[in-house]
Amino acid sequence: MKLLSVAIPCYNSEAYMEHCIQTLLSGGEEVEIIIVDDGSARDRTPEIADEYARRYPTICKAVHQENGGHGGSREYRASECHRYFL
């Protein structure tokens, strides 16, 4: 079981999302990183999320959803997280 799950809400975030993800990857296998693409359409956010999920399949998970606004991506289903702390 993972020690910590972190959901990263992303909407057209290609300019800075990789820095956030790279920082969290230092936690290694103890961390679950859930990249929630909230309907991005103007940049490479969905592709970047998928690339991290492909490169780090035991750590990163990419979730794509229709734009739900700031609260929509934060309310990602906690029941799908595998952690002690969220």
Secondary structure, 3 states (H helix, E strand, C coil): CCCEEEEEEECCCCCCHHHHHHHHHCCHHHEEEEEEEECCCCCCHHHHHHHHHHHCCCCEEEEEECCCHHHHHHCCCHHHCCCCEC
